[in-house]
Amino acid sequence: MKLLRYGEAGQERPALLDGSGALRDIGALVPDLSGENLSDGALRRLASVDPSTLPRVEGSPRIGPCVAGVGKFICIGLNYADHAAETGKSVPPEPVVFMKATSAICGPDDPIEIPRGSAKADWEVELGIVIGKRAKYVTEPEALTHVAGYCTINDVSERAFQSEMQGQWTKGKSHDTFGPIGPWLVTRDAVPDPQDLKLWCEVDGHRYQDGSTRTMVYGVAFLVAYLSRFMTLEPGDIIATGTPPGVGLGIKPAPVFLRAGQRVRLEVEGLGLQDHRTIAARD
């Protein structure tokens, strides 16, 4: 299934995408796409309903973040060897883990704000994991049973804030709109192999990133199991799994960074397209 949320920010309703590409409201079946509503049982109940019996959503409403009430937004850094190389870093001996503030979450077509004082805003297309069942000390073979599904993520970053200021990466990762997720939460059963998905990102029509999850250093199952050793993963938590090469920071001979007035498009195969305009940060 392809699940999504539509409507004005803060007032989104849950929906699914039917076989013809039409939105079907599922608000009568589930209050929102969050928490226990992402369990295997809840998703099976949704899948058992004939989409044609559900109310059709007319027009072209705003598409919001595909998951509501995200508790933790966990990110993995330097998880593609060629991306690590382009940033001048070596492949880490174990996953680099950092957090992105959940206030950064926005919809897949919402504007991306360029922060005040920003000189090095950057893009990162990533495969996102959505947790559906509580995970604590899970093994790698059982890890995927704790996954509700997957989504497209843009781990927007401000490199100067991230690496040239003191402290951790979080300050360069957490500005409002730096965490677009969606458009769809694609359930686990509809993604046979999360380690074989193409992903790309382009800015103003120029394709900078063009990679595959095949080249991830640490795969989805490993990451879920690894993280569950250090924190309990709860339903609705999101893991951004790292980005392939082609980020602005790594462009040769000189880096390329985002500024207001640009268009950023990105996609993970089968998980939907994001299409953003960049704007100056609002008050």
C-alpha positions in Angstrom: 0.0 0.0 0.0 0.9 3.6 -0.5 -0.3 5.6 2.5 -0.2 9.4 2.8 -1.6 12.4 4.6 -3.3 15.4 2.8 -4.6 18.8 3.8 -3.3 22.0 5.3 -0.3 21.8 7.7 -1.5 20.6 11.1 -4.8 19.5 9.7 -3.8 16.6 7.6 -6.1 13.5 7.1 -4.9 10.0 6.3 -5.4 8.5 2.9 -4.2 5.8 0.5 -3.3 5.9 -3.1 -5.5 3.5 -5.1 -4.5 1.5 -8.2 -5.5 4.4 -10.5 -3.5 7.0 -8.6 -6.6 8.5 -6.9 -6.5 9.5 -3.3 -8.9 7.7 -1.0 -9.7 9.1 2.4 -9.3 6.5 5.2 -10.1 8.8 8.1 -13.1 6.6 9.0 -10.8 3.6 9.4 -7.8 5.1 11.2 -7.4 8.4 13.0 -4.0 9.1 11.5 -0.8 7.4 10.3 1.0 7.3 13.6 1.9 5.0 16.5 -0.1 1.8 16.9 -1.8 2.5 13.6 1.4 1.5 11.8 1.4 -2.0 13.3 1.2 -5.1 11.0 -2.3 -5.8 12.3 -3.5 -2.2 11.6 -1.9 -2.2 8.1 -3.4 -5.6 7.3 -6.9 -4.3 8.2 -6.4 -1.3 5.9 -5.2 -3.6 3.1 -8.3 -5.7 3.4 -10.6 -2.8 2.5 -11.6 -2.4 -1.2 -10.3 1.1 -2.0 -13.2 1.7 -4.4 -15.5 1.8 -1.3 -13.6 4.7 0.2 -14.3 8.4 -0.3 -12.4 9.8 -3.2 -10.4 13.0 -2.5 -11.1 15.5 -5.2 -8.8 18.2 -6.5 -5.1 18.5 -5.8 -4.7 19.0 -2.1 -1.4 19.6 -0.4 0.4 16.4 0.6 1.7 16.5 4.1 4.4 14.4 5.9 3.5 10.7 5.4 3.8 10.0 9.2 2.3 11.9 12.1 3.5 12.2 15.6 7.1 11.2 14.9 8.9 10.6 18.2 12.5 10.2 17.0 14.0 11.3 13.7 17.3 9.3 13.6 19.9 9.9 10.9 22.8 7.8 9.7 25.9 9.7 8.4 28.5 8.7 5.8 26.6 5.4 4.9 27.7 5.3 1.3 31.5 4.8 0.8 31.6 7.1 -2.3 29.7 9.9 -0.4 32.2 9.6 2.5 35.1 10.0 0.0 33.6 13.1 -1.6 33.4 14.8 1.8 37.0 13.9 2.6 36.1 11.3 5.2 36.8 7.6 5.6 34.1 4.9 5.9 33.2 4.8 9.6 33.9 1.4 11.3 30.3 1.5 12.7 27.3 3.7 11.8 27.5 7.4 12.5 24.3 8.3 14.4 22.8 11.8 14.9 19.3 13.2 15.5 17.3 15.7 13.4 14.7 17.7 15.3 11.1 16.6 14.6 10.2 20.2 14.1 12.1 20.0 10.8 9.5 17.7 9.3 7.5 19.0 6.4 5.6 17.7 3.4 7.2 16.5 0.2 6.2 19.6 -1.9 6.5 22.2 0.9 9.0 25.1 0.4 12.5 24.5 1.9 13.7 27.4 4.0 17.3 28.7 3.6 18.2 29.7 7.2 19.4 33.2 8.1 23.1 33.4 7.8 23.3 30.3 5.7 26.0 30.0 3.1 26.2 26.2 2.7 22.7 24.7 2.5 22.8 21.3 0.9 20.6 18.4 -0.3 20.7 14.7 0.5 18.2 12.2 -0.9 17.8 9.3 1.4 15.8 6.1 1.9 13.7 6.5 5.1 12.7 3.6 7.4 9.4 3.9 9.3 9.2 1.8 12.4 5.9 -0.1 13.0 6.6 -2.3 16.0 8.6 -1.5 19.1 12.2 -2.6 18.7 14.6 -3.2 21.6 17.6 -5.5 21.3 16.3 -7.0 18.1 18.5 -9.3 16.0 19.3 -8.5 12.4 17.3 -11.5 11.0 14.2 -10.2 12.8 14.8 -6.5 12.3 12.6 -6.0 9.2 9.5 -7.4 11.0 9.7 -4.2 13.1 9.5 -2.0 9.9 6.1 -0.6 8.8 7.4 0.7 5.5 9.6 3.1 3.7 9.6 6.7 2.4 11.6 9.3 0.5 13.5 11.7 2.7 15.6 14.8 2.0 18.1 15.2 4.8 18.5 19.0 4.1 21.7 20.2 5.8 23.5 23.5 6.4 27.2 22.4 6.2 28.7 25.4 7.9 26.3 25.0 10.9 27.0 21.2 10.8 30.8 21.1 10.6 32.3 24.5 11.0 30.7 25.4 14.3 31.4 23.8 17.6 29.3 20.8 18.8 27.3 18.1 17.1 25.8 17.9 13.6 22.3 18.4 14.9 22.3 22.2 14.6 23.1 21.9 10.9 20.3 19.4 10.3 17.3 20.7 12.2 16.1 24.0 10.8 12.4 24.2 10.0 11.7 22.4 6.7 15.0 20.5 6.8 13.1 17.1 7.0 10.7 16.6 4.2 9.2 13.1 4.3 7.0 11.3 1.8 4.9 11.7 -0.3 4.0 8.1 0.6 4.6 5.6 3.3 5.0 2.5 1.2 4.3 -0.6 3.3 7.0 -3.2 3.8 5.3 -5.8 1.8 5.4 -3.6 -1.3 9.2 -3.1 -1.1 10.6 -6.6 -1.7 14.3 -5.4 -1.4 15.1 -2.1 0.3 18.7 -2.7 -0.7 18.0 -2.4 -4.4 16.3 1.0 -4.9 17.5 3.8 -7.2 17.6 7.3 -5.7 18.3 10.6 -7.3 18.2 14.4 -6.7 18.4 17.3 -9.0 18.5 21.1 -8.5 17.2 23.4 -11.2 17.0 20.5 -13.6 20.6 19.4 -13.1 21.0 15.9 -11.7 23.6 15.8 -9.0 22.8 12.6 -7.2 22.1 9.3 -9.0 22.7 6.3 -6.8 21.3 3.0 -5.4 20.8 1.6 -2.0 22.9 -1.3 -3.1 26.0 0.7 -2.2 25.0 1.4 1.4 27.7 0.4 3.8 25.2 -0.6 6.5 21.9 -2.0 5.3 18.4 -1.5 6.6 18.2 -4.6 8.7 21.6 -4.0 10.3 20.7 -0.4 11.1 17.4 -1.3 12.8 19.1 -4.0 14.9 22.1 -1.7 15.7 20.0 1.2 16.8 17.8 -1.0 19.0 20.9 -1.7 21.1 21.1 2.0 22.1 17.5 3.2 22.2 14.1 1.7 22.0 12.6 2.3 18.5 8.9 3.1 18.8 6.2 2.9 16.2 6.3 6.1 14.1 10.0 6.7 14.6 11.9 7.4 11.4 15.4 6.5 10.3 17.1 8.3 7.5 19.7 5.9 6.1 22.3 8.1 4.5 22.9 9.6 1.1 24.8 8.6 -2.1 27.4 10.9 -3.6 26.5 14.1 -5.4 25.8 16.4 -2.5 26.6 20.1 -3.0 29.6 19.9 -0.6 31.3 17.3 -2.8 31.0 19.0 -6.2 34.4 19.6 -7.9 36.1 21.9 -8.6 34.0 24.0 -6.2 31.1 23.1 -4.0 27.5 24.2 -5.0 25.0 25.2 -2.4 21.3 26.1 -2.3 20.0 29.6 -2.3 16.5 31.0 -2.3 14.6 30.7 -5.6 15.7 27.3 -6.7 13.8 24.1 -7.4 14.9 20.8 -5.8 13.4 17.5 -7.0 14.3 14.0 -5.6 13.0 10.5 -5.5 13.6 7.0 -4.1 12.4 4.4 -6.6 8.8 3.3 -5.8 8.5 5.7 -2.9 7.4 8.9 -4.6 8.8 12.2 -5.8 9.5 15.3 -3.8 9.4 18.7 -5.5 10.4 21.8 -3.5 11.1 25.5 -4.0 13.7 27.1 -1.8 12.8 30.3 0.0 14.3 32.7 2.5 13.6 31.6 6.1 10.4 33.0 7.6 10.1 34.5 11.0 
